[in-house]
């Protein structure tokens, strides 16, 4: 958290000294309030959600490319394909 505070304070200083500079930030929803607070008046945020089908498709490809397929049984693969897309939290884009 301390590194994030320093980063956001540095970005704020840059934005104040160079108003034509634009910064693109992407992060998890739980830091949105902190980013908006530290960059008050200099941030516009946009929520973007993850598409469950896209995540599942990506995971299938990665599982198929696994170089050690014997390390995972079908039950574990099925659990990965079920749980990870469920747990994906909303992300947002700040700019």
Biotite code that builds the C-alpha atoms (Angstrom):
import biotite.structure as struc

atoms = struc.array([
    struc.Atom([0.000, 0.000, 0.000], chain_id="A", res_id=1, res_name="UNK", atom_name="CA", element="C"),
    struc.Atom([2.830, 2.398, 0.816], chain_id="A", res_id=2, res_name="UNK", atom_name="CA", element="C"),
    struc.Atom([4.219, 2.033, -2.715], chain_id="A", res_id=3, res_name="UNK", atom_name="CA", element="C"),
    struc.Atom([0.798, 2.761, -4.174], chain_id="A", res_id=4, res_name="UNK", atom_name="CA", element="C"),
    struc.Atom([0.511, 5.956, -2.094], chain_id="A", res_id=5, res_name="UNK", atom_name="CA", element="C"),
    struc.Atom([3.926, 7.132, -3.290], chain_id="A", res_id=6, res_name="UNK", atom_name="CA", element="C"),
    struc.Atom([3.074, 6.297, -6.897], chain_id="A", res_id=7, res_name="UNK", atom_name="CA", element="C"),
    struc.Atom([-0.250, 8.127, -6.773], chain_id="A", res_id=8, res_name="UNK", atom_name="CA", element="C"),
    struc.Atom([1.328, 11.156, -5.089], chain_id="A", res_id=9, res_name="UNK", atom_name="CA", element="C"),
    struc.Atom([4.013, 11.221, -7.792], chain_id="A", res_id=10, res_name="UNK", atom_name="CA", element="C"),
    struc.Atom([1.373, 11.009, -10.512], chain_id="A", res_id=11, res_name="UNK", atom_name="CA", element="C"),
    struc.Atom([-0.550, 13.839, -8.875], chain_id="A", res_id=12, res_name="UNK", atom_name="CA", element="C"),
    struc.Atom([2.559, 16.030, -8.897], chain_id="A", res_id=13, res_name="UNK", atom_name="CA", element="C"),
    struc.Atom([3.207, 15.263, -12.557], chain_id="A", res_id=14, res_name="UNK", atom_name="CA", element="C"),
    struc.Atom([-0.400, 16.026, -13.495], chain_id="A", res_id=15, res_name="UNK", atom_name="CA", element="C"),
    struc.Atom([-0.365, 19.297, -11.561], chain_id="A", res_id=16, res_name="UNK", atom_name="CA", element="C"),
    struc.Atom([2.881, 20.473, -13.197], chain_id="A", res_id=17, res_name="UNK", atom_name="CA", element="C"),
    struc.Atom([2.005, 19.189, -16.675], chain_id="A", res_id=18, res_name="UNK", atom_name="CA", element="C"),
    struc.Atom([-1.754, 19.547, -17.202], chain_id="A", res_id=19, res_name="UNK", atom_name="CA", element="C"),
    struc.Atom([-1.560, 18.264, -20.797], chain_id="A", res_id=20, res_name="UNK", atom_name="CA", element="C"),
    struc.Atom([-0.160, 14.896, -19.665], chain_id="A", res_id=21, res_name="UNK", atom_name="CA", element="C"),
    struc.Atom([-2.602, 11.993, -19.659], chain_id="A", res_id=22, res_name="UNK", atom_name="CA", element="C"),
    struc.Atom([-2.083, 8.830, -17.610], chain_id="A", res_id=23, res_name="UNK", atom_name="CA", element="C"),
    struc.Atom([-3.886, 5.537, -18.121], chain_id="A", res_id=24, res_name="UNK", atom_name="CA", element="C"),
    struc.Atom([-4.316, 3.383, -14.991], chain_id="A", res_id=25, res_name="UNK", atom_name="CA", element="C"),
    struc.Atom([-5.999, 0.017, -14.702], chain_id="A", res_id=26, res_name="UNK", atom_name="CA", element="C"),
    struc.Atom([-6.689, -1.629, -11.354], chain_id="A", res_id=27, res_name="UNK", atom_name="CA", element="C"),
    struc.Atom([-9.008, -3.606, -9.168], chain_id="A", res_id=28, res_name="UNK", atom_name="CA", element="C"),
    struc.Atom([-12.194, -2.037, -7.849], chain_id="A", res_id=29, res_name="UNK", atom_name="CA", element="C"),
    struc.Atom([-10.959, -1.967, -4.235], chain_id="A", res_id=30, res_name="UNK", atom_name="CA", element="C"),
    struc.Atom([-8.367, 0.750, -5.015], chain_id="A", res_id=31, res_name="UNK", atom_name="CA", element="C"),
    struc.Atom([-10.703, 2.923, -7.063], chain_id="A", res_id=32, res_name="UNK", atom_name="CA", element="C"),
    struc.Atom([-11.660, 5.205, -4.168], chain_id="A", res_id=33, res_name="UNK", atom_name="CA", element="C"),
    struc.Atom([-8.012, 5.724, -3.238], chain_id="A", res_id=34, res_name="UNK", atom_name="CA", element="C"),
    struc.Atom([-7.051, 6.640, -6.806], chain_id="A", res_id=35, res_name="UNK", atom_name="CA", element="C"),
    struc.Atom([-10.006, 9.017, -7.115], chain_id="A", res_id=36, res_name="UNK", atom_name="CA", element="C"),
    struc.Atom([-9.227, 10.590, -3.736], chain_id="A", res_id=37, res_name="UNK", atom_name="CA", element="C"),
    struc.Atom([-5.500, 11.100, -4.358], chain_id="A", res_id=38, res_name="UNK", atom_name="CA", element="C"),
    struc.Atom([-5.999, 12.344, -7.922], chain_id="A", res_id=39, res_name="UNK", atom_name="CA", element="C"),
    struc.Atom([-9.126, 14.322, -7.073], chain_id="A", res_id=40, res_name="UNK", atom_name="CA", element="C"),
    struc.Atom([-10.373, 16.375, -9.999], chain_id="A", res_id=41, res_name="UNK", atom_name="CA", element="C"),
    struc.Atom([-7.773, 14.861, -12.315], chain_id="A", res_id=42, res_name="UNK", atom_name="CA", element="C"),
    struc.Atom([-9.242, 11.416, -12.842], chain_id="A", res_id=43, res_name="UNK", atom_name="CA", element="C"),
    struc.Atom([-12.089, 10.037, -14.867], chain_id="A", res_id=44, res_name="UNK", atom_name="CA", element="C"),
    struc.Atom([-12.893, 6.409, -14.163], chain_id="A", res_id=45, res_name="UNK", atom_name="CA", element="C"),
    struc.Atom([-14.733, 3.807, -16.142], chain_id="A", res_id=46, res_name="UNK", atom_name="CA", element="C"),
    struc.Atom([-15.847, 0.403, -14.871], chain_id="A", res_id=47, res_name="UNK", atom_name="CA", element="C"),
    struc.Atom([-15.165, -2.552, -17.103], chain_id="A", res_id=48, res_name="UNK", atom_name="CA", element="C"),
    struc.Atom([-16.384, -6.025, -16.321], chain_id="A", res_id=49, res_name="UNK", atom_name="CA", element="C"),
    struc.Atom([-14.817, -9.275, -17.250], chain_id="A", res_id=50, res_name="UNK", atom_name="CA", element="C"),
    struc.Atom([-16.610, -11.583, -19.637], chain_id="A", res_id=51, res_name="UNK", atom_name="CA", element="C"),
    struc.Atom([-16.924, -15.016, -18.045], chain_id="A", res_id=52, res_name="UNK", atom_name="CA", element="C"),
    struc.Atom([-16.822, -16.802, -21.426], chain_id="A", res_id=53, res_name="UNK", atom_name="CA", element="C"),
    struc.Atom([-13.610, -15.005, -22.422], chain_id="A", res_id=54, res_name="UNK", atom_name="CA", element="C"),
    struc.Atom([-11.948, -15.924, -19.133], chain_id="A", res_id=55, res_name="UNK", atom_name="CA", element="C"),
    struc.Atom([-13.046, -19.545, -19.438], chain_id="A", res_id=56, res_name="UNK", atom_name="CA", element="C"),
    struc.Atom([-11.783, -19.694, -23.030], chain_id="A", res_id=57, res_name="UNK", atom_name="CA", element="C"),
    struc.Atom([-8.427, -18.250, -22.022], chain_id="A", res_id=58, res_name="UNK", atom_name="CA", element="C"),
    struc.Atom([-8.098, -20.733, -19.156], chain_id="A", res_id=59, res_name="UNK", atom_name="CA", element="C"),
    struc.Atom([-8.936, -23.665, -21.483], chain_id="A", res_id=60, res_name="UNK", atom_name="CA", element="C"),
    struc.Atom([-6.172, -22.613, -23.880], chain_id="A", res_id=61, res_name="UNK", atom_name="CA", element="C"),
    struc.Atom([-3.666, -22.247, -21.054], chain_id="A", res_id=62, res_name="UNK", atom_name="CA", element="C"),
    struc.Atom([-4.624, -25.624, -19.578], chain_id="A", res_id=63, res_name="UNK", atom_name="CA", element="C"),
    struc.Atom([-4.245, -27.247, -23.009], chain_id="A", res_id=64, res_name="UNK", atom_name="CA", element="C"),
    struc.Atom([-0.755, -25.720, -23.309], chain_id="A", res_id=65, res_name="UNK", atom_name="CA", element="C"),
    struc.Atom([0.349, -27.076, -19.925], chain_id="A", res_id=66, res_name="UNK", atom_name="CA", element="C"),
    struc.Atom([3.743, -28.733, -20.263], chain_id="A", res_id=67, res_name="UNK", atom_name="CA", element="C"),
    struc.Atom([3.001, -31.085, -17.339], chain_id="A", res_id=68, res_name="UNK", atom_name="CA", element="C"),
    struc.Atom([-0.523, -32.369, -18.018], chain_id="A", res_id=69, res_name="UNK", atom_name="CA", element="C"),
    struc.Atom([0.040, -35.333, -15.697], chain_id="A", res_id=70, res_name="UNK", atom_name="CA", element="C"),
    struc.Atom([0.162, -32.896, -12.762], chain_id="A", res_id=71, res_name="UNK", atom_name="CA", element="C"),
    struc.Atom([-3.538, -32.124, -13.131], chain_id="A", res_id=72, res_name="UNK", atom_name="CA", element="C"),
    struc.Atom([-6.504, -34.438, -13.210], chain_id="A", res_id=73, res_name="UNK", atom_name="CA", element="C"),
    struc.Atom([-9.853, -33.648, -14.834], chain_id="A", res_id=74, res_name="UNK", atom_name="CA", element="C"),
    struc.Atom([-11.392, -32.759, -11.485], chain_id="A", res_id=75, res_name="UNK", atom_name="CA", element="C"),
    struc.Atom([-8.808, -30.027, -10.815], chain_id="A", res_id=76, res_name="UNK", atom_name="CA", element="C"),
    struc.Atom([-9.123, -28.648, -14.348], chain_id="A", res_id=77, res_name="UNK", atom_name="CA", element="C"),
    struc.Atom([-12.916, -28.517, -13.968], chain_id="A", res_id=78, res_name="UNK", atom_name="CA", element="C"),
    struc.Atom([-12.576, -26.714, -10.641], chain_id="A", res_id=79, res_name="UNK", atom_name="CA", element="C"),
    struc.Atom([-10.203, -24.146, -12.169], chain_id="A", res_id=80, res_name="UNK", atom_name="CA", element="C"),
    struc.Atom([-12.612, -23.545, -15.039], chain_id="A", res_id=81, res_name="UNK", atom_name="CA", element="C"),
    struc.Atom([-15.471, -23.058, -12.580], chain_id="A", res_id=82, res_name="UNK", atom_name="CA", element="C"),
    struc.Atom([-13.908, -21.108, -9.708], chain_id="A", res_id=83, res_name="UNK", atom_name="CA", element="C"),
    struc.Atom([-11.614, -18.587, -11.397], chain_id="A", res_id=84, res_name="UNK", atom_name="CA", element="C"),
    struc.Atom([-14.264, -17.027, -13.657], chain_id="A", res_id=85, res_name="UNK", atom_name="CA", element="C"),
    struc.Atom([-16.615, -16.833, -10.650], chain_id="A", res_id=86, res_name="UNK", atom_name="CA", element="C"),
    struc.Atom([-14.018, -15.023, -8.552], chain_id="A", res_id=87, res_name="UNK", atom_name="CA", element="C"),
    struc.Atom([-12.935, -12.484, -11.131], chain_id="A", res_id=88, res_name="UNK", atom_name="CA", element="C"),
    struc.Atom([-13.680, -9.121, -9.616], chain_id="A", res_id=89, res_name="UNK", atom_name="CA", element="C"),
    struc.Atom([-14.733, -6.059, -11.499], chain_id="A", res_id=90, res_name="UNK", atom_name="CA", element="C"),
    struc.Atom([-11.877, -3.909, -12.690], chain_id="A", res_id=91, res_name="UNK", atom_name="CA", element="C"),
    struc.Atom([-11.910, -0.291, -13.615], chain_id="A", res_id=92, res_name="UNK", atom_name="CA", element="C"),
    struc.Atom([-9.958, 1.982, -15.858], chain_id="A", res_id=93, res_name="UNK", atom_name="CA", element="C"),
    struc.Atom([-8.859, 5.389, -14.593], chain_id="A", res_id=94, res_name="UNK", atom_name="CA", element="C"),
    struc.Atom([-7.653, 8.027, -16.989], chain_id="A", res_id=95, res_name="UNK", atom_name="CA", element="C"),
])
